[in-house]
Amino acid sequence: MLKINSSHCQKVQMPFLTQSNIELDIKRDDLIHPVVSGNKWRKLKYLLLDAQEKCCKNLVSMGGNWSNHLHALAFAGKELGFKTTAFVRAHENQRLTPTLEDCRSWGMDLIFTSRVDYAQLRQSFQWNYFSEQFPNSYWISEGGFSELAIMGIEEIGRELDRHYDHIFLGTGSGATLVGVAKACPQSKVTGVAAFSGADYLPGQLEPYLKPQSNWHIDTEHHCGGFAKSNSELESLIDEFHQLNQIELDAVYNGKCLLAIKDAVEHGKVKQGDKVLMIHTGGLQGMR
């Protein structure tokens, strides 16, 4: 396995917190690994072990132009001796993003696919889904979503040494939200959707969380869509960095902080509440 660092919690400062007498800690999962950071490592950990136990040689997955998941998978595969293959929602004649350039440099084969075919791939969950096309292969769903990924995320709960009334985190596939909600049943867990049109997510995640009701999907802070930003978000990220010397990306973690700020200012988080934000890594997306 990769050499992994510990993830600690630290208190952060922001004017909106001071004004409302609210404590906010941030769990520094961005420090877990310089490349396979944050929830990317947690979701891949048990999948990689399972692939090794099954003697698979090729890790096959899917993602977009700026996929943190594919970026982490390509590096982990290279380090652990796996071949890696990815179906990418993009046109093969387009210029590669820095993310995909990294993936290719680490040996990942990129197969460009249409939006229609990509949508069909989202229905594939079996580890040997591509066994005929790619012998000795191991299929990993978009974003790593799987029971094994959720099991890796649940380890966050065992690392916390205090109770939090609210836990906020950026959300894509939803695996991190599910794992944290299961691990912290006494906390209200909010997943801040990083993309528009996420209204389908609650129905998709509910089967993994029944009968729990301690979770919520925030669909109001995507700032126009995936990887979209605005001046309010950028100013908040800059201010946070100046006060805390912690970098946040505008794709996931910045939007999470924006949702926390709005929740505080609108009274959804009350005076005296203890709040945790999980830094899910993925700073390579800042490029």
DORO-168735 format. One record per residue: x negated, y, z negated of N, C-alpha, C in turn; residue in one letter. Coordinates in steps of 0.1 Angstrom, whole numbers, plus 2048, in hexadecimal, padded with zeros to 3 digits. Layout:
residues N
XYZXYZXYZA
...
***
This chain:
residues 287
7F87F48008008008007F780D800M
7FE8188027F78258027F38297F4L
7E98327F37E68377E67F08437E3K
7F88417D980384A7D68008527C9I
80385F7C98018677BE80E8687B6N
80D86D7A981986E7A182087B7A5S
82D87B7A18368867A383B88C796S
83789879383B89E7868468A8788H
84C8AC77D8568B777D84F8C3777C
8528CF77D84D8DB7788588E6778Q
8588EF76E8628F976E85E904778K
86890A77F86691478986D921785V
86892C78A86E93978787493F794Q
88094579288694D79C88F957795M
89196379A89996D7948A7968791P
8AD96179B8BB95D7998BD95378EF
8B294C78A8B294377F8B194A772L
8A89547718A795C7658B3964762T
8B996976C8C697176A8D1969764Q
8D195C7678DC9547638D894A757S
8CC94C7528C79447478C893574AN
8C39317568C492375B8B691E75DI
8B39127588A690B75A8A6903767E
89C90576F89B8FC77B88D8F677CL
88D8E977C8818E177E8818DC78CD
8758DA7928748D479F86B8C879EI
8708BD7A38688B07A385F8B07AFK
8528AF7AD8498B27B88468A57C0R
8508A07C684E8947CF8468977DBD
8448A57DE83B8A97E982D8A57E7D
8298A27DA81B89F7D78188907D7L
8228887DA8208797DA8158757E3I
81587B7EF80B8777F980A883803H
7FE8868097FC89181280489081FP
80788382380F88182F81C87B82DV
81C86F82682886882382D86D815V
83387981683688080984587F806S
8488827FA8568837F585E8777F7G
86B8797FB87486D7FC870864808N
86786981186286181C85B854817K
85285680D84C84B8078558427FFW
85E8487F78678417EE8708387F7R
87583D80287E83580B87682A812K
86982C81586282281D85C817815L
85981A8088518117FF856803800K
8628007FD8677F27FC86A7ED80AY
86D7F581486E7F18228617EC827L
8567F28248497EE8298457E1822L
8487E08158457D380E84D7C8814L
85A7CA8178627C081D85D7BC82BD
8597C68338537C38408477BA83FA
83E7BD8358327B58338367A782FQ
8407A582684479882184A79082CE
85079683685678F84184C78D84DK
84079284A835790854838797861C
83F7A38618427AA86D8367B3871C
8347B587D8297BC88382C7CA888K
8397CC88B83D7D98928487DF88AN
8467EB8868517F387F8587FB889L
8657F988B86D80089587780988EV
87881689288281F88C886829896S
88C83489189283E89A89284C893M
89285789B89286489589286F8A0G
89287B89B8928868A488488C8A6G
8838988AD87789E8B086E8A28A4N
8758A589986D8A988D86F8A0881W
87289388487588A87A86A887870S
86C88B863863888858862879856N
86D87285886D86485786385D861H
86486186E85B85B87884D85F875L
84A86B87183D87086E837867863H
83E86585883985D84D83784E851A
84184985984083B85D834839866L
83184286F826840878819840870A
81884986780B84985F80A83C856F
81583984F81582D84681282184EA
81882085A815814863807813866G
80181E86A7F381E86E7EA81A862K
7ED81F8567E581C84B7E680D846E
7F28088487F57FA8437F47EF84EL
7F07F385A7ED7E98657F97E586CG
8047ED86C8107EA8748107F1881F
8157EB88C8187F38988257FA895K
82780689B83380D8998398128A6T
8478118A684E8158B285A81E8AET
85D8288B68688318B28718358BEA
87E8348BC8878398C588A8488C2F
8878518CB88785F8C88928668D0V
89B86E8C98A68758D08A08818D6R
89B87F8E389488A8EA8928868F8A
88F89090188C88D90F87D88A910H
87A87F91886C87B919863885920E
86988E92886089892F85E8A5926N
8648A691B8628B29128548B290CQ
8508BD9088438BE9018458B88F3R
83B8B08EE83C8AA8E183B8B58D6L
8438B38CC8428BC8C08358B78B9T
8308C08B08248BC8A88278AF8A0P
8338AD89C8378A189483589589DT
83A8958A98398898B282B8888B7L
8238938B88158928BC80E88A8B1E
81088D8A580A88589A80E87789BD
81B87489D82086689D81885E8A8C
8178648B481085E8BF80185C8BCR
7FB8668B57ED8658B27EA85A8A8S
7F48568A07F384B8967F783E89CW
7FA83E8A97FD8318B080B82D8B2G
8148368AF8238338B08278348BFM
82D82A8C483382A8D18418328D1D
84283C8D984E8448D98578408E5L
86383D8E286D8398ED8788448EDI
87884C8F78828578F78908528FCF
89A8578F58A78518F78B285C8F7T
8BD85A8FE8C88648FF8CF8658F2S
8D786F8F08DF8718E48E98668E3R
8EF8618EE8F98568ED8F28498E8V
8E78458EE8E08398EA8DB83B8DBD
8D78478D88D28498CA8DD8478C0Y
8E984C8C48F584B8BB8F883C8B9A
8F68348C38F98258C28EF81F8B9Q
8E28238B98D881E8B08DB8208A2L
8E382A89F8E682D8918EF82288AR
8F48198928FD80E88D8F480288AQ
8E780388C8DF7F788B8D87F787DS
8DA7EC8758D57EC8688CD7DF865F
8CD7D586D8C67C886A8B77CA86CQ
8AF7C58638A07C686589B7C0871W
8A17B687789C7AF8838A57B388FN
8AB7BF88F8B37C389A8AD7C38A8Y
8A07C68A88987C78B588F7BB8B7F
8927AF8B18897A48B188779E8BFS
8917A08C888E79B8D68867A58DEE
8897B28DD8827BC8E48747BE8DFQ
8737BD8D18667BF8CB8637B38C1F
85D7A98C585A79D8BD8537A18B0P
85779A8A585179D8988527AB893N
85E7B18978607BF89386A7C0887S
86A7CC8818727CF8758797DC877Y
8867DC87888E7E887B8907F086EW
88E7FD86F89080686489A811869I
8A58128638AF81C8688AB82A867S
8B383386D8B084186D8AD84785FE
8A284E85D89F85385089C849846G
89B83C84A8988318418A482C839G
8B083183C8BB82E8348BD81E833F
8BE8198278C080B8248C1809815S
8C57FD8118C57FA8038B87FA7FDE
8AD7F68048A07F67FF89B8047FEL
89F80D80789B81B8068A18217F9A
8AE81E7F78B58237EB8AE81E7DEI
8AA8127DE8A380C7D38968147D0M
88F8187DA8838207D888682E7D2G
8918347D78958417D28998417C4I
8A08367C08A48347B28998357A8E
88D8337AC8828347A388084279DE
88584C7A488585A7A088B85B792I
89685479089D855783895850777G
88D84577A88484076F87884976CR
87585277586A85B77386E86876BE
87B86B76A880877763880874754L
87B87E74C87A87C73E884885737D
88D88B73E8988937388A4892740R
8B089673A8BC8967428BE8A3749H
8C38A37558C78AF75C8D68AF75FY
8DC8BB75D8EA8BC7608ED8BB76FD
8E48C17768E58C27858D88BE78BH
8D98B67968CE8B379E8D18B67ADI
8C88BE7B38CA8C27C18BF8BC7CAF
8C38B97D68B88B37DF8BD8B57EEL
8B48B77F78B78B88058BC8AA80AG
8C58AB8148CB89E8188CB89D828T
8C789182C8C888E83B8D088283CG
8CA87683C8D286A83D8DA867830S
8D686C8258DE86A8198D885F80FG
8CE8588138C884E80B8C38547FDA
8BC85F7FE8B78657F28C28697E8T
8CD86F7EE8D88737E58DE8667DEL
8E085B7E68E584F7E08DC84A7D5V
8CF8497D88C68447CE8C684C7C1G
8C68597C28C58627B68D28627AFV
8DE8627B68EB8617AF8EC8547A7A
8E78497AD8E883C7A68DE83C79AK
8D384279B8C98427918CC84C785A
8D48567888D786077E8E686277DC
8ED8587788FC859779902864770P
8FA86976690087375D8FD881763Q
8F688276E8F488F7748FD892780S
90089E7839078A178F8FD8A379AK
8FD89B7A48F389B7AF8F98A17BCV
8F28AB7C18F78B27CD8ED8B07D8T
8F18AA7E38E98A97EF8EC8B47F8G
8E28BD7FC8E48C88048E18C4813V
8EB8C381B8EA8BF8288E18C8830A
8D78C38378CE8CB83F8D38CE84DA
8DE8C98508E38CA85E8F28CD85EF
8F78D38699058D686A90D8C986DS
91A8C986B9228BD86E9208B2865G
91D8B485891A8A984F9268A4847A
9328A884C93E8A5845941896845D
93B88E84E93C88084E935879843Y
92A87F83D921879834928873828L
93187A82193787481593E867817P
94586582394B85982694184E829G
93685282E92B848831924843825Q
92284C81B91B84980F923843804L
9308468049398417F99388327F6E
93782980093681B7FD92A8177F5P
91F81F7F691381C7EE9148217E0Y
91D82A7DD91E8307D092A82D7C8L
9348267CD93F8227C693B81B7B9K
94281E7AE94D8277AB9488357A7P
93C8387A89368457A393C8517AAQ
93D85C7A39438687A893A8747A4S
92D8717A192487C79C91C8837A7N
9218827B391A8877BF9228907C8W
91B8987D09228A17D89198A57E4H
91F8A67F09188AB7FC91B8BA7FEI
9118C27FE9128D08019108D2810D
91A8D68179198D88259198E782AT
9168F08209178FE82390A905824E
8FF8FE8238F29058228E890082DH
8ED8FC8388E58F78438DF90284BH
8E490E8498DE91A8508DF91985FC
8EA9138648EC9128728E9905879G
8E38FC8718E08EE8778D28EA873G
8CF8DE8778C28D78748B78E0879F
8AD8E28708A18EA8748A48F9877A
8B18FD8758B590B8778B291386AK
8AF92086B8AC9288608B2936862S
8B193E8578B594C8588AD95484FN
8AF96184F8A696A8478A8968838S
8B49658338B69628258AE956820E
8AF94B8288A793F825898942825L
89494882F88594B830880954824E
88895E82188496781688495F808S
88E95680788F94E7FA8839457F9L
87F93F80487393680486793D801I
8659498078599518048599567F6D
86495A7F086495E7E28619537D9E
8669477DC86393B7D48559387D4F
84F9397E08409357E18389407D9H
83B94C7DA8349577D38349557C4Q
8409517BF8429507B083D9437ABL
83D9387B383A92B7AE82F9237B4N
8299297BF81E9237C78229157CCQ
82F9137D08349067D583A9097E3I
8369027ED83B9037FA8488FB7FCE
85290280285E8FB8068608FC815L
8658F281C8688F382A8768F882CD
8788FE83888690383A88F8F983FA
88B8ED8418948E284789C8DC83CV
8968D883189D8D182689C8D9819Y
8908DB81488E8DF8068928EE804N
88F8F680E89390480D8A290680CG
8A98FE8148B88FE8148BE8F9806K
8B68EF8018BA8EA7F38B98F67E9C
8AE8FD7E98AD9087E08B89137E2L
8BB9157EF8C691F7F28D391A7ECL
8D690D7ED8E29087E78E290A7D8A
8D79087D28D69097C38D99187C0I
8D39217C78D592F7C48E49337C5K
8EA92E7D08F99317D190192B7C6D
8FD91F7C29059187B790391F7AAA
8F79257A88F592D79C8FD93A79CV
8FC9417A790394E7A991294D7A9E
9179417AD92693F7AD92B9377A1H
92393579792792F78B92992078BG
92591979692690B79791C90478EK
91190B78C907907782908912777V
90A90E76A90D91776090191A757K
90292574F8F79297468F491D73DQ
8E791A73B8E29107328E1902739G
8E69017458E58F474D8D68F2750D
8D38E57508C58E17548C68DB762K
8BE8E176B8C08DE7798B28D877EV
8B38CE7878A78C878D8A98C979CL
89F8CE7A389E8CD7B28938C37B5M
8968BA7BE88D8B07C28868B57CFI
8798B77CF8728BB7DB86F8AE7E3H
8768AD7EE8758A17F686A8A0800T
8608AA7FF8558A98088598AE816G
8518A88208558AC82E8508B9832G
8458BE82C8418CC83083B8CC83EL
8388C18448338C185283D8C785BQ
84A8C78578548CD85F8548DC860G
84C8E285884A8F18588438F5865M
83D8EC86C8368F08788408F3884R
***
